[in-house]
Amino acid sequence: MSENDNRLFWSAAAALAVLGAAVFAGALQLYVADEMTYVEGLSHFAGAVWGLSLVVGAAAWQSRRLSSD
């Protein structure tokens, strides 16, 4: 994997983490406002996005580690 591909993975992981944080913040605002309709779904989606960002970050880290050997 080239260095540019690795940077792309890190950028994608960071973008997914920010997206997860934004969705979670939206869910938290709805929870505070007692608008419980979408809170569970949004919090599950935020968790899934954060998990995906961890997977992408781990793949980027592993490819960086393998390419340095």
C-alpha positions in Angstrom: 0.0 0.0 0.0 1.4 3.4 -0.9 1.8 6.3 1.4 -1.1 8.2 -0.3 -3.4 5.3 0.3 -2.4 5.2 3.9 -3.1 8.9 4.2 -6.5 8.3 2.6 -7.3 5.7 5.3 -6.3 8.0 8.1 -8.4 10.9 6.6 -11.4 8.5 6.3 -11.0 7.3 9.9 -10.9 10.9 11.1 -13.9 11.9 9.0 -15.9 8.9 10.3 -15.0 9.8 13.9 -16.2 13.4 13.4 -19.4 12.2 11.8 -20.0 9.8 14.7 -19.4 12.6 17.2 -21.8 14.9 15.3 -24.6 12.3 15.2 -24.1 11.5 18.9 -24.2 15.2 19.7 -27.5 15.5 17.8 -28.9 12.5 19.6 -27.8 14.0 22.9 -29.6 17.3 22.1 -32.8 15.4 21.2 -32.5 13.4 24.5 -32.1 16.6 26.5 -35.1 18.1 24.7 -37.2 15.0 25.5 -37.6 14.2 21.8 -37.1 10.5 22.3 -38.4 9.4 18.8 -35.0 9.2 17.1 -32.6 9.1 20.0 -32.1 5.3 20.1 -31.6 5.0 16.3 -29.2 7.9 16.2 -27.1 6.7 19.1 -26.9 3.2 17.5 -25.9 4.8 14.2 -23.2 6.9 16.0 -21.8 3.8 17.6 -21.7 2.0 14.3 -19.9 5.0 12.7 -17.4 5.1 15.5 -16.8 1.4 15.2 -16.2 1.7 11.5 -13.8 4.6 12.1 -11.8 2.3 14.5 -11.7 -0.5 11.9 -10.5 1.9 9.2 -7.9 3.4 11.6 -6.7 -0.1 12.6 -6.4 -1.0 8.9 -4.4 2.1 8.3 -2.2 1.5 11.3 -1.6 -2.1 10.3 -0.7 -1.2 6.7 1.7 1.4 7.9 3.3 -1.1 10.3 3.6 -3.7 7.6 5.1 -1.3 5.1 7.7 -0.2 7.5 9.1 -3.7 8.0 
